[in-house]
Amino acid sequence: MIDASVASRFLLVEDLSDKAGLILEDFLGEAFDLRAPKLVVYEAGNTLWKAVKQGFMNLDEAVQKFSYFLELRLDSIELDEEEHKEVLKWGVKNDATYYDSVYVRSSKKIGATLLTADDILYEKAHKEIPTLHLKNYQK
Amino acid sequence: MPLYTVTVKVDEDLKRKMGVVRINWSEYIREAIRRRIELEERREAAERLLEGLKARKHVAPKGFINETIREMREAR
């Protein structure tokens, strides 16, 4: 399970994008599947939007990258009504945003380790579910 | 949607065992083909993204991704 802080590093070269490359290589080597909730599409899409606005790539390049990203079909985890209520409760109880909590609940749902490059999500999540920070990822 | 015929050859032993298992083999094979094609399309996309990272063409300043995502998660 990856969150948008990892998925966005498939699209832009930034700190830890070498580790994101290792994730893609291991996916290609069929070491694991890559999954995420639908939220990842909106967050990665907005990151690309901002990258275009700030001139890190042009619109055509961003559309092409987003096309590859969508073809990865990461967004395969859907939460039902009860699970969304649990997200809200967990988020309030643990002082985590609803969006952060969606990743935690989605990982729990499929019994997967959450991989993130976001320090705040890592701190909240690792007390609840198996969580790995991207900086610590090794082949 | 029209359906097309795809022939799969199996040996006598496998054919006999297939007869014992009561499932719709056409549906099973259709689903297996669909999943494999989806996996290959996903792999192709991963290879294109990996090429992009290796080319180091679209560089963002350190902190850009995390700050952008954190802004979204906390300000929406």
Backbone of each chain as ProteinMPNN parsed JSONL, in Angstrom:
{"seq_chain_A": "MIDASVASRFLLVEDLSDKAGLILEDFLGEAFDLRAPKLVVYEAGNTLWKAVKQGFMNLDEAVQKFSYFLELRLDSIELDEEEHKEVLKWGVKNDATYYDSVYVRSSKKIGATLLTADDILYEKAHKEIPTLHLKNYQK", "coords_chain_A": {"N_chain_A": [[0.849, -1.182, 0.0], [0.674, 2.094, -0.954], [1.059, 5.612, -0.324], [0.203, 8.948, -1.492], [2.53, 10.421, -1.255], [4.553, 8.732, -1.895], [3.69, 7.732, -4.382], [3.676, 10.081, -5.919], [6.31, 10.468, -6.27], [6.9, 8.802, -8.304], [6.453, 10.343, -10.409], [7.784, 12.751, -10.365], [11.144, 13.921, -10.056], [12.678, 13.997, -7.044], [13.728, 14.47, -3.616], [14.372, 11.263, -2.347], [13.336, 10.005, -4.596], [14.868, 8.127, -5.83], [14.505, 5.901, -4.237], [11.812, 5.509, -4.715], [12.016, 4.684, -7.313], [13.182, 2.187, -6.882], [11.018, 0.88, -5.778], [9.297, 0.726, -7.989], [10.882, -0.916, -9.605], [10.884, -3.271, -8.089], [8.19, -3.881, -8.141], [7.961, -4.437, -10.854], [9.537, -6.681, -10.876], [7.831, -8.404, -9.745], [7.777, -8.652, -6.97], [5.931, -7.667, -5.252], [2.525, -6.412, -5.182], [1.214, -3.207, -6.152], [-0.821, -1.055, -4.414], [-3.52, 1.208, -3.603], [-5.816, 3.585, -2.054], [-8.605, 5.292, -3.717], [-8.185, 7.97, -3.332], [-5.503, 8.518, -3.854], [-5.221, 9.141, -6.533], [-6.31, 11.695, -6.811], [-4.646, 13.19, -5.123], [-2.06, 12.795, -6.225], [-2.586, 13.769, -8.754], [-3.119, 16.459, -8.192], [-0.637, 17.211, -7.272], [0.832, 17.031, -9.614], [-0.488, 19.021, -11.063], [0.277, 21.299, -9.614], [2.998, 21.155, -10.064], [3.127, 21.748, -12.773], [2.083, 24.342, -12.742], [4.13, 25.602, -11.365], [6.169, 25.385, -13.104], [7.812, 23.1, -13.381], [7.387, 21.141, -15.189], [5.889, 20.864, -18.491], [2.424, 21.169, -19.595], [1.683, 19.146, -21.446], [3.612, 17.194, -20.942], [2.968, 16.598, -18.301], [0.401, 15.521, -18.607], [1.004, 13.241, -20.074], [2.606, 11.841, -18.222], [0.71, 11.494, -16.198], [-1.05, 9.875, -17.485], [0.413, 7.454, -17.708], [0.604, 6.986, -14.989], [-2.1, 6.577, -14.262], [-2.548, 4.267, -15.709], [-1.171, 2.486, -14.193], [-2.973, 1.677, -12.35], [-3.361, 1.879, -9.505], [-5.327, 2.545, -7.748], [-7.125, 0.697, -6.29], [-8.444, 0.109, -3.98], [-11.391, 0.227, -2.238], [-13.439, 1.796, 0.147], [-16.156, 0.911, 2.285], [-19.386, 2.086, 3.559], [-19.397, 1.712, 6.403], [-16.673, 1.474, 6.901], [-15.786, 4.006, 6.154], [-16.932, 5.505, 8.196], [-15.462, 4.535, 10.309], [-12.991, 5.532, 9.602], [-13.352, 8.27, 10.05], [-13.791, 8.289, 12.852], [-11.366, 7.189, 13.789], [-9.553, 9.077, 12.866], [-10.267, 11.434, 14.276], [-9.872, 10.577, 16.903], [-7.142, 10.076, 16.902], [-5.99, 12.409, 16.157], [-5.486, 12.795, 13.447], [-5.644, 13.729, 9.977], [-8.596, 13.348, 7.912], [-7.889, 12.405, 5.43], [-5.301, 11.307, 5.798], [-6.089, 9.283, 7.492], [-7.626, 7.677, 5.852], [-5.723, 6.285, 4.368], [-4.575, 4.738, 6.381], [-6.759, 3.135, 7.215], [-7.307, 1.839, 4.829], [-4.995, 0.338, 4.392], [-5.172, -1.356, 6.546], [-7.475, -2.727, 5.865], [-6.718, -4.38, 3.706], [-4.671, -5.724, 4.822], [-2.03, -4.911, 4.457], [1.344, -3.578, 4.439], [1.881, -0.155, 5.039], [3.417, 2.138, 2.968], [5.116, 5.102, 3.08], [6.296, 8.452, 2.403], [5.884, 10.511, 3.956], [6.371, 12.228, 6.853], [4.562, 12.909, 8.906], [2.252, 11.323, 8.438], [3.509, 8.862, 8.7], [4.214, 8.881, 11.439], [1.676, 8.894, 12.66], [0.516, 6.568, 11.632], [2.168, 4.319, 12.174], [1.73, 3.433, 14.717], [-0.562, 2.059, 14.581], [-0.716, 0.299, 12.39], [1.365, -1.951, 10.357], [3.999, -0.098, 9.139], [6.1, 1.546, 6.832], [8.74, 3.79, 6.33], [9.606, 5.535, 3.385], [12.281, 6.262, 3.14], [13.6, 4.291, 4.457], [13.343, 2.07, 2.909], [14.485, -0.896, 1.404], [15.878, -2.991, -1.117]], "CA_chain_A": [[0.0, 0.0, 0.0], [1.467, 3.328, -0.961], [0.273, 6.838, -0.302], [0.55, 9.853, -2.593], [3.895, 10.938, -1.116], [5.378, 7.772, -2.646], [3.206, 7.679, -5.775], [4.077, 11.308, -6.626], [7.737, 10.337, -6.598], [6.989, 8.109, -9.593], [6.156, 11.343, -11.438], [8.736, 13.859, -10.28], [12.418, 13.629, -9.393], [12.768, 14.782, -5.806], [14.349, 13.714, -2.546], [13.858, 9.888, -2.193], [12.76, 9.412, -5.814], [15.649, 6.916, -6.131], [13.811, 4.826, -3.515], [10.567, 5.267, -5.454], [12.44, 3.877, -8.461], [13.351, 0.808, -6.404], [9.663, 0.323, -5.62], [8.825, 0.36, -9.331], [11.667, -2.078, -10.056], [10.42, -4.469, -7.37], [6.862, -4.196, -8.701], [8.218, -5.093, -12.149], [10.071, -8.007, -10.565], [6.715, -9.132, -9.119], [8.027, -8.871, -5.543], [4.665, -7.317, -4.589], [1.612, -5.589, -5.976], [1.11, -1.832, -5.653], [-2.23, -0.695, -4.271], [-3.807, 2.448, -2.875], [-7.219, 4.0, -2.189], [-8.846, 6.207, -4.851], [-7.629, 9.265, -2.951], [-4.151, 8.707, -4.392], [-5.305, 9.752, -7.869], [-6.556, 13.133, -6.629], [-3.467, 13.819, -4.523], [-0.963, 12.801, -7.211], [-3.021, 14.68, -9.823], [-2.931, 17.831, -7.739], [0.815, 17.459, -7.21], [1.236, 17.318, -10.998], [-1.057, 20.335, -11.399], [1.129, 22.318, -9.009], [4.301, 21.093, -10.742], [2.975, 22.497, -14.034], [1.924, 25.756, -12.38], [5.413, 26.161, -10.914], [7.118, 25.298, -14.205], [8.723, 21.948, -13.324], [7.136, 20.413, -16.438], [4.785, 21.511, -19.196], [1.147, 20.468, -19.458], [1.691, 17.9, -22.235], [4.427, 16.218, -20.205], [2.206, 16.187, -17.117], [-0.699, 14.65, -19.059], [1.612, 11.947, -20.427], [2.991, 11.172, -16.968], [-0.506, 11.114, -15.479], [-1.595, 8.741, -18.235], [1.149, 6.267, -17.231], [0.23, 6.792, -13.594], [-3.449, 5.984, -14.22], [-2.439, 2.896, -16.233], [-0.658, 1.63, -13.102], [-4.194, 1.214, -11.654], [-3.088, 1.723, -8.074], [-6.473, 2.918, -6.914], [-8.013, -0.471, -6.315], [-9.055, -0.143, -2.673], [-12.584, 1.026, -1.966], [-13.975, 1.647, 1.505], [-17.623, 0.969, 2.319], [-19.935, 3.093, 4.487], [-18.919, 1.458, 7.76], [-15.226, 1.766, 6.947], [-15.627, 5.461, 6.139], [-17.242, 5.988, 9.552], [-14.297, 4.177, 11.134], [-11.93, 6.491, 9.233], [-13.655, 9.518, 10.758], [-13.563, 8.075, 14.281], [-9.926, 6.988, 14.033], [-8.877, 10.346, 12.613], [-10.518, 12.354, 15.402], [-9.244, 10.014, 18.107], [-5.676, 10.087, 16.79], [-5.572, 13.718, 15.667], [-4.982, 12.645, 12.067], [-6.647, 14.224, 9.031], [-9.414, 12.28, 7.305], [-7.132, 11.868, 4.29], [-4.281, 10.402, 6.35], [-6.773, 8.132, 8.085], [-8.07, 6.799, 4.752], [-4.606, 5.383, 4.043], [-4.414, 3.787, 7.486], [-7.871, 2.167, 7.17], [-7.187, 1.042, 3.592], [-3.927, -0.648, 4.617], [-5.724, -2.337, 7.489], [-8.475, -3.518, 5.14], [-6.117, -5.428, 2.869], [-3.6, -6.378, 5.574], [-0.752, -4.586, 3.81], [2.208, -2.562, 5.04], [1.76, 1.16, 4.417], [4.689, 2.768, 2.629], [4.908, 6.539, 2.908], [7.462, 9.33, 2.56], [5.357, 11.638, 4.724], [6.72, 12.004, 8.266], [3.376, 13.024, 9.779], [1.461, 10.099, 8.268], [4.279, 7.753, 9.282], [4.092, 8.939, 12.91], [0.314, 8.502, 13.067], [0.143, 5.229, 11.16], [2.963, 3.172, 12.627], [1.208, 2.952, 16.01], [-1.79, 1.304, 14.318], [-0.532, -0.729, 11.352], [2.742, -2.017, 9.867], [4.259, 1.087, 8.306], [7.511, 1.706, 6.48], [9.064, 5.077, 5.697], [10.29, 5.292, 2.111], [13.738, 6.43, 3.296], [14.147, 3.032, 5.0], [13.065, 0.952, 1.99], [15.638, -1.546, 0.773], [15.53, -4.136, -1.978]], "C_chain_A": [[0.884, 1.23, 0.0], [0.546, 4.537, -0.864], [0.816, 7.771, -1.381], [1.966, 10.418, -2.468], [4.894, 10.005, -1.802], [4.981, 7.814, -4.124], [3.653, 8.914, -6.566], [5.557, 11.287, -6.988], [7.957, 9.418, -7.797], [6.921, 9.126, -10.731], [7.184, 12.46, -11.51], [10.022, 13.396, -9.603], [12.562, 14.581, -8.213], [13.555, 13.954, -4.811], [13.636, 12.355, -2.403], [13.244, 9.302, -3.472], [13.592, 8.205, -6.275], [15.015, 5.702, -5.437], [12.486, 4.491, -4.211], [10.865, 4.427, -6.703], [12.633, 2.418, -8.076], [11.993, 0.12, -6.231], [9.131, -0.126, -6.985], [9.568, -0.867, -9.849], [11.175, -3.362, -9.381], [9.007, -4.868, -7.793], [7.04, -4.934, -10.03], [8.783, -6.502, -11.959], [9.065, -8.907, -9.86], [6.994, -9.521, -7.664], [6.766, -8.577, -4.734], [3.789, -6.571, -5.581], [1.638, -4.185, -5.383], [-0.361, -1.458, -5.596], [-2.382, 0.574, -3.45], [-5.307, 2.718, -2.946], [-7.365, 5.019, -3.322], [-8.288, 7.608, -4.601], [-6.277, 9.548, -3.611], [-4.179, 9.395, -5.758], [-5.464, 11.265, -7.747], [-5.309, 13.827, -6.079], [-2.293, 13.873, -5.497], [-1.316, 13.752, -8.36], [-2.811, 16.129, -9.437], [-1.449, 18.199, -7.633], [1.345, 17.769, -8.614], [0.749, 18.705, -11.427], [-0.145, 21.452, -10.862], [2.513, 22.334, -9.667], [4.256, 21.845, -12.072], [2.9, 23.994, -13.737], [3.256, 26.393, -11.989], [6.526, 25.95, -11.941], [8.11, 24.151, -14.154], [8.532, 21.025, -14.522], [6.016, 21.144, -17.176], [3.537, 20.63, -19.147], [1.133, 19.143, -20.221], [2.482, 16.804, -21.514], [3.665, 15.691, -18.982], [1.077, 15.235, -17.495], [-0.154, 13.268, -19.409], [1.985, 11.152, -19.176], [1.757, 10.665, -16.226], [-1.17, 9.922, -16.164], [-0.908, 7.446, -17.808], [0.729, 5.936, -15.798], [-1.14, 6.104, -13.482], [-3.427, 4.542, -14.722], [-1.831, 1.935, -15.207], [-1.8, 1.025, -12.283], [-3.924, 0.896, -10.175], [-4.365, 1.762, -7.249], [-7.529, 1.82, -6.833], [-8.716, -0.723, -4.977], [-10.236, 0.805, -2.459], [-13.069, 0.747, -0.554], [-15.497, 1.73, 1.464], [-18.076, 1.971, 3.389], [-19.386, 2.937, 5.905], [-17.441, 1.828, 7.904], [-14.974, 3.274, 6.907], [-15.941, 6.067, 7.514], [-16.061, 5.697, 10.486], [-13.129, 5.125, 10.859], [-12.12, 7.786, 10.026], [-13.336, 9.381, 12.253], [-12.072, 7.973, 14.594], [-9.169, 8.306, 13.881], [-9.037, 11.324, 13.77], [-9.77, 11.879, 16.645], [-7.718, 10.167, 18.082], [-5.12, 11.396, 16.24], [-4.893, 13.619, 14.296], [-6.048, 13.189, 11.118], [-7.423, 13.041, 8.459], [-8.619, 11.596, 6.2], [-6.025, 10.918, 4.754], [-4.938, 9.115, 6.845], [-7.281, 7.16, 7.021], [-6.959, 5.805, 4.388], [-4.419, 4.318, 5.123], [-5.495, 2.711, 7.401], [-7.765, 1.265, 5.93], [-6.105, -0.025, 3.744], [-4.433, -1.771, 5.509], [-6.678, -3.277, 6.746], [-7.843, -4.661, 4.357], [-4.942, -6.122, 3.57], [-2.223, -6.121, 4.993], [0.046, -3.584, 4.639], [2.01, -1.249, 4.287], [3.146, 1.741, 4.194], [4.431, 4.241, 2.336], [6.234, 7.283, 3.025], [7.087, 10.542, 3.397], [5.562, 11.373, 6.218], [5.497, 12.006, 9.181], [2.508, 11.771, 9.666], [2.19, 8.908, 8.888], [4.091, 7.708, 10.805], [2.725, 8.48, 13.388], [0.068, 7.018, 12.791], [0.886, 4.101, 11.863], [2.525, 2.635, 13.991], [0.012, 2.019, 15.797], [-1.577, 0.115, 13.38], [0.959, -0.835, 10.984], [2.984, -0.89, 8.86], [5.762, 1.199, 8.045], [7.707, 3.074, 5.851], [9.891, 4.804, 4.451], [11.811, 5.389, 2.263], [14.396, 5.146, 3.81], [13.921, 1.83, 4.076], [14.362, 0.418, 1.379], [15.153, -2.696, -0.07], [15.577, -5.435, -1.214]], "O_chain_A": [[1.747, 1.382, 0.865], [-0.612, 4.481, -1.278], [1.763, 7.433, -2.091], [2.546, 10.849, -3.465], [5.959, 10.443, -2.239], [5.836, 7.918, -5.003], [3.972, 8.807, -7.75], [6.0, 11.995, -7.893], [9.089, 9.271, -8.259], [7.28, 8.822, -11.869], [7.424, 13.038, -12.57], [9.988, 12.574, -8.687], [12.567, 15.802, -8.371], [14.001, 12.853, -5.131], [12.407, 12.317, -2.346], [12.687, 8.206, -3.431], [13.096, 7.358, -7.018], [14.994, 4.606, -5.996], [12.092, 3.327, -4.282], [10.069, 3.573, -7.095], [12.294, 1.517, -8.843], [11.848, -1.07, -6.507], [8.583, -1.221, -7.117], [8.967, -1.752, -10.459], [11.064, -4.408, -10.022], [8.667, -6.052, -7.802], [6.362, -5.926, -10.297], [8.541, -7.396, -12.769], [9.39, -10.016, -9.435], [6.531, -10.554, -7.18], [6.553, -9.155, -3.669], [4.231, -6.158, -6.653], [2.042, -4.001, -4.235], [-1.068, -1.531, -6.601], [-1.486, 0.96, -2.701], [-6.0, 2.154, -3.792], [-6.372, 5.544, -3.824], [-7.96, 8.335, -5.538], [-5.954, 10.702, -3.892], [-3.263, 10.144, -6.097], [-4.835, 12.025, -8.483], [-4.959, 14.923, -6.518], [-1.608, 14.892, -5.584], [-0.448, 14.456, -8.877], [-2.377, 16.939, -10.255], [-1.059, 19.342, -7.873], [2.191, 18.646, -8.789], [1.479, 19.461, -12.068], [0.16, 22.416, -11.566], [3.126, 23.392, -9.811], [5.227, 22.5, -12.454], [3.56, 24.806, -14.386], [3.487, 27.575, -12.247], [7.682, 26.291, -11.69], [9.149, 24.209, -14.812], [9.409, 20.22, -14.837], [5.285, 21.937, -16.584], [3.596, 19.481, -18.707], [0.637, 18.137, -19.714], [2.074, 15.643, -21.482], [3.71, 14.5, -18.671], [0.822, 14.258, -16.792], [-0.767, 12.25, -19.085], [1.719, 9.954, -19.081], [1.752, 9.555, -15.694], [-1.773, 9.07, -15.51], [-1.581, 6.443, -17.57], [0.526, 4.775, -15.444], [-1.31, 5.166, -12.703], [-4.178, 3.696, -14.237], [-1.96, 0.717, -15.337], [-1.63, 0.006, -11.613], [-4.218, -0.193, -9.682], [-4.479, 1.116, -6.207], [-8.671, 2.0, -7.254], [-9.497, -1.667, -4.857], [-10.086, 2.026, -2.497], [-13.105, -0.402, -0.114], [-16.063, 2.518, 0.706], [-17.253, 2.618, 4.038], [-18.963, 3.911, 6.528], [-17.026, 2.418, 8.901], [-14.05, 3.765, 7.556], [-15.293, 7.023, 7.94], [-15.713, 6.512, 11.34], [-12.374, 5.475, 11.766], [-11.171, 8.324, 10.597], [-12.692, 10.251, 12.84], [-11.58, 8.589, 15.539], [-8.267, 8.613, 14.659], [-8.074, 11.963, 14.195], [-9.125, 12.662, 17.343], [-7.09, 10.364, 19.122], [-3.941, 11.49, 15.899], [-3.878, 14.264, 14.03], [-7.238, 13.118, 11.426], [-6.975, 11.895, 8.512], [-8.665, 10.376, 6.047], [-5.835, 9.85, 4.172], [-4.421, 8.015, 6.649], [-7.357, 5.956, 7.265], [-7.226, 4.631, 4.133], [-4.142, 3.155, 4.827], [-5.199, 1.52, 7.5], [-8.094, 0.08, 5.983], [-6.271, -1.155, 3.283], [-4.173, -2.951, 5.276], [-6.676, -4.485, 6.983], [-8.364, -5.776, 4.342], [-4.296, -6.997, 2.992], [-1.352, -6.991, 5.024], [-0.516, -2.837, 5.44], [1.975, -1.227, 3.057], [3.952, 1.824, 5.121], [3.635, 4.584, 1.461], [7.174, 6.806, 3.661], [7.87, 11.482, 3.534], [5.006, 10.428, 6.776], [5.407, 11.206, 10.112], [2.078, 11.219, 10.679], [1.571, 8.052, 9.521], [3.843, 6.649, 11.383], [2.612, 7.77, 14.388], [-0.513, 6.308, 13.612], [0.31, 3.045, 12.123], [2.896, 1.526, 14.378], [-0.381, 1.284, 16.703], [-2.183, -0.942, 13.556], [1.73, 0.082, 11.265], [2.268, -0.754, 7.868], [6.58, 0.972, 8.937], [6.956, 3.479, 4.963], [10.772, 3.945, 4.458], [12.547, 4.671, 1.586], [15.595, 4.937, 3.625], [14.269, 0.703, 4.426], [15.21, 1.176, 0.907], [14.128, -3.307, 0.23], [15.313, -6.495, -1.781]]}, "seq_chain_B": "MPLYTVTVKVDEDLKRKMGVVRINWSEYIREAIRRRIELEERREAAERLLEGLKARKHVAPKGFINETIREMREAR", "coords_chain_B": {"N_chain_B": [[-21.648, -7.469, -27.262], [-19.491, -8.929, -29.581], [-18.174, -12.258, -29.347], [-15.077, -13.94, -29.639], [-13.406, -16.874, -30.846], [-10.899, -18.594, -29.116], [-8.398, -20.935, -29.249], [-7.237, -23.401, -27.019], [-4.829, -25.764, -26.48], [-4.691, -28.836, -24.772], [-3.272, -31.649, -22.95], [-4.259, -35.181, -22.873], [-4.585, -36.125, -20.233], [-4.895, -33.766, -18.75], [-7.23, -32.776, -19.924], [-9.04, -34.736, -19.104], [-8.999, -34.334, -16.325], [-9.988, -31.748, -16.252], [-12.595, -32.207, -16.894], [-13.537, -33.324, -14.587], [-13.548, -31.322, -12.694], [-16.008, -29.084, -11.871], [-16.369, -26.406, -13.318], [-16.888, -23.347, -15.2], [-14.973, -23.387, -17.8], [-14.422, -21.74, -19.975], [-15.112, -19.207, -19.034], [-13.323, -19.047, -16.927], [-10.822, -19.084, -18.228], [-11.087, -16.822, -19.851], [-11.122, -14.828, -17.849], [-8.592, -15.204, -16.717], [-6.959, -14.484, -18.865], [-7.744, -11.817, -19.169], [-6.833, -10.732, -16.733], [-4.069, -11.128, -16.959], [-3.428, -9.528, -19.139], [-4.097, -7.031, -18.091], [-2.166, -6.881, -16.057], [0.167, -6.83, -17.608], [-0.194, -4.393, -18.929], [-0.038, -2.671, -16.756], [2.588, -3.144, -15.972], [3.953, -2.15, -18.179], [3.318, 0.561, -17.932], [4.636, 1.092, -15.513], [7.263, 0.719, -16.312], [7.585, 2.855, -18.114], [7.329, 5.03, -16.344], [9.514, 4.578, -14.709], [11.594, 4.92, -16.517], [11.316, 7.653, -16.906], [12.066, 8.632, -14.382], [14.736, 7.826, -14.325], [15.76, 9.342, -16.386], [15.796, 11.785, -15.258], [14.419, 14.198, -15.782], [12.258, 15.811, -14.957], [12.55, 17.663, -12.437], [11.908, 18.464, -9.088], [12.067, 20.865, -6.409], [13.59, 19.984, -3.239], [11.361, 18.78, -0.845], [9.077, 19.656, -2.083], [7.031, 17.79, -2.924], [6.078, 16.57, -0.508], [5.271, 18.861, 0.907], [3.272, 19.854, -0.757], [1.359, 17.804, -0.684], [0.81, 17.7, 2.059], [-0.274, 20.235, 2.435], [-2.66, 19.898, 1.005], [-3.917, 17.868, 2.486], [-4.36, 19.039, 4.944], [-5.585, 21.467, 4.538], [-7.905, 21.294, 3.069]], "CA_chain_B": [[-20.272, -7.52, -27.734], [-19.223, -10.248, -30.178], [-17.114, -13.047, -28.715], [-14.251, -14.636, -30.613], [-12.925, -18.167, -30.367], [-9.462, -18.784, -28.914], [-8.191, -22.363, -28.992], [-6.17, -23.772, -26.09], [-4.608, -27.204, -26.559], [-4.25, -29.485, -23.529], [-3.069, -33.095, -23.177], [-5.398, -36.035, -22.533], [-4.743, -36.17, -18.772], [-5.447, -32.481, -18.295], [-8.608, -32.718, -20.431], [-9.84, -35.603, -18.226], [-9.116, -33.654, -15.032], [-10.869, -30.579, -16.435], [-13.961, -32.713, -16.892], [-13.917, -33.656, -13.205], [-13.794, -30.056, -11.978], [-17.218, -28.51, -12.463], [-16.393, -24.943, -13.458], [-17.007, -22.857, -16.576], [-13.582, -23.177, -18.206], [-14.327, -20.574, -20.867], [-15.124, -18.017, -18.191], [-12.063, -19.064, -16.163], [-9.704, -18.711, -19.115], [-11.305, -15.406, -20.206], [-10.719, -14.01, -16.701], [-7.131, -15.312, -16.587], [-6.366, -13.676, -19.955], [-7.997, -10.406, -18.856], [-5.933, -10.326, -15.638], [-2.681, -11.079, -17.436], [-3.291, -8.336, -19.982], [-4.091, -5.873, -17.186], [-0.856, -6.857, -15.4], [1.172, -6.401, -18.592], [-0.389, -2.947, -19.14], [0.484, -2.002, -15.56], [4.056, -3.255, -16.025], [4.387, -1.213, -19.217], [3.229, 1.904, -17.346], [5.706, 1.203, -14.512], [8.539, 0.882, -17.043], [7.635, 4.237, -18.641], [7.577, 5.931, -15.205], [10.893, 4.341, -14.272], [12.438, 5.599, -17.514], [11.223, 9.088, -16.603], [12.888, 8.92, -13.197], [16.155, 7.652, -14.682], [16.149, 10.46, -17.273], [15.903, 12.938, -14.344], [14.027, 15.376, -16.558], [11.324, 16.685, -14.236], [13.077, 17.761, -11.069], [11.237, 19.422, -8.195], [12.925, 21.157, -5.25], [13.403, 19.128, -2.073], [10.233, 19.165, 0.01], [7.91, 20.065, -2.884], [5.941, 16.8, -2.919], [5.488, 16.437, 0.829], [4.58, 20.101, 1.27], [2.041, 19.942, -1.562], [0.386, 16.836, -0.168], [0.432, 18.11, 3.414], [-1.198, 21.373, 2.26], [-3.96, 19.355, 0.587], [-4.554, 17.068, 3.545], [-4.702, 19.827, 6.117], [-6.279, 22.723, 4.225], [-9.134, 21.112, 2.3]], "C_chain_B": [[-19.992, -8.906, -28.339], [-18.079, -10.955, -29.446], [-16.368, -13.823, -29.792], [-13.711, -15.924, -29.998], [-11.409, -18.18, -30.278], [-9.267, -20.252, -28.552], [-7.023, -22.579, -28.045], [-6.02, -25.285, -26.154], [-4.111, -27.74, -25.22], [-4.066, -30.977, -23.805], [-4.256, -33.883, -22.608], [-5.671, -36.035, -21.018], [-5.388, -34.892, -18.236], [-6.909, -32.342, -18.723], [-9.528, -33.544, -19.521], [-10.062, -34.92, -16.864], [-10.022, -32.427, -15.121], [-12.334, -31.004, -16.391], [-14.473, -33.022, -15.496], [-14.287, -32.398, -12.425], [-14.96, -29.322, -12.657], [-17.165, -26.984, -12.433], [-16.51, -24.588, -14.932], [-15.597, -22.491, -17.052], [-13.421, -21.976, -19.133], [-14.241, -19.293, -20.037], [-13.802, -17.904, -17.414], [-10.893, -18.575, -17.022], [-9.835, -17.254, -19.565], [-10.784, -14.499, -19.101], [-9.187, -14.022, -16.528], [-6.429, -14.453, -17.651], [-6.53, -12.187, -19.635], [-7.027, -9.904, -17.774], [-4.489, -10.202, -16.107], [-2.445, -9.841, -18.291], [-3.24, -7.079, -19.114], [-2.731, -5.74, -16.495], [0.224, -6.356, -16.365], [1.048, -4.904, -18.877], [0.166, -2.155, -17.951], [2.013, -2.023, -15.563], [4.627, -2.26, -17.043], [4.385, 0.218, -18.663], [4.353, 2.12, -16.33], [7.062, 1.408, -15.201], [8.684, 2.303, -17.583], [7.954, 5.225, -17.5], [9.015, 5.803, -14.718], [11.881, 5.002, -15.237], [12.468, 7.105, -17.246], [12.085, 9.474, -15.414], [14.371, 8.845, -13.539], [16.653, 8.79, -15.569], [16.334, 11.749, -16.469], [15.525, 14.255, -15.031], [13.166, 16.355, -15.739], [11.683, 16.726, -12.751], [12.3, 18.823, -10.291], [12.156, 19.676, -7.003], [12.584, 20.256, -4.064], [12.264, 19.662, -1.188], [8.957, 19.483, -0.753], [6.743, 19.077, -2.754], [5.279, 16.721, -1.54], [4.719, 17.694, 1.244], [3.262, 20.23, 0.527], [0.964, 19.019, -0.999], [-0.095, 17.233, 1.232], [-0.537, 19.294, 3.37], [-2.596, 20.869, 1.917], [-4.67, 18.683, 1.747], [-5.025, 17.921, 4.716], [-5.524, 21.071, 5.81], [-7.592, 22.519, 3.499], [-10.353, 21.243, 3.2]], "O_chain_B": [[-20.225, -9.929, -27.694], [-17.135, -10.313, -28.986], [-16.974, -14.306, -30.748], [-13.579, -16.038, -28.779], [-10.715, -17.827, -31.232], [-9.916, -20.753, -27.633], [-5.947, -22.014, -28.238], [-6.982, -26.013, -25.908], [-3.214, -27.161, -24.609], [-4.625, -31.512, -24.762], [-5.135, -33.324, -21.952], [-6.818, -35.958, -20.579], [-6.288, -34.927, -17.397], [-7.733, -31.842, -17.957], [-10.641, -33.125, -19.203], [-11.169, -34.93, -16.327], [-10.739, -32.108, -14.172], [-13.197, -30.266, -15.917], [-15.677, -32.99, -15.241], [-15.209, -32.402, -11.609], [-14.906, -28.991, -13.842], [-17.837, -26.349, -11.62], [-16.264, -25.421, -15.804], [-15.092, -21.412, -16.741], [-12.408, -21.279, -19.085], [-13.416, -18.417, -20.299], [-13.243, -16.817, -17.267], [-10.084, -17.757, -16.584], [-8.841, -16.533, -19.655], [-10.089, -13.519, -19.371], [-8.575, -12.996, -16.235], [-5.435, -13.785, -17.367], [-5.6, -11.397, -19.8], [-6.474, -8.809, -17.878], [-3.774, -9.285, -15.704], [-1.407, -9.188, -18.189], [-2.443, -6.174, -19.365], [-2.202, -4.637, -16.359], [1.085, -5.56, -15.988], [2.056, -4.219, -19.047], [0.766, -1.095, -18.129], [2.653, -1.036, -15.2], [5.647, -1.616, -16.796], [5.32, 0.985, -18.891], [4.953, 3.194, -16.282], [7.898, 2.176, -14.726], [9.765, 2.889, -17.522], [8.753, 6.144, -17.678], [9.652, 6.794, -14.359], [12.884, 5.575, -14.811], [13.515, 7.745, -17.347], [12.752, 10.508, -15.427], [15.163, 9.682, -13.107], [17.826, 9.16, -15.512], [16.958, 12.696, -16.948], [16.203, 15.273, -14.887], [13.335, 17.571, -15.83], [11.19, 15.941, -11.941], [12.07, 19.929, -10.779], [12.938, 18.803, -6.627], [11.443, 19.822, -3.905], [12.227, 20.842, -0.84], [7.881, 19.573, -0.162], [5.608, 19.481, -2.505], [4.055, 16.798, -1.43], [3.653, 17.606, 1.854], [2.257, 20.657, 1.096], [-0.195, 19.41, -0.859], [-1.279, 17.109, 1.542], [-1.489, 19.362, 4.147], [-3.591, 21.347, 2.463], [-5.862, 18.893, 1.971], [-5.982, 17.564, 5.402], [-6.101, 21.67, 6.717], [-8.34, 23.481, 3.32], [-11.483, 21.12, 2.729]]}, "name": "protein", "num_of_chains": 2, "seq": "MIDASVASRFLLVEDLSDKAGLILEDFLGEAFDLRAPKLVVYEAGNTLWKAVKQGFMNLDEAVQKFSYFLELRLDSIELDEEEHKEVLKWGVKNDATYYDSVYVRSSKKIGATLLTADDILYEKAHKEIPTLHLKNYQKMPLYTVTVKVDEDLKRKMGVVRINWSEYIREAIRRRIELEERREAAERLLEGLKARKHVAPKGFINETIREMREAR"}
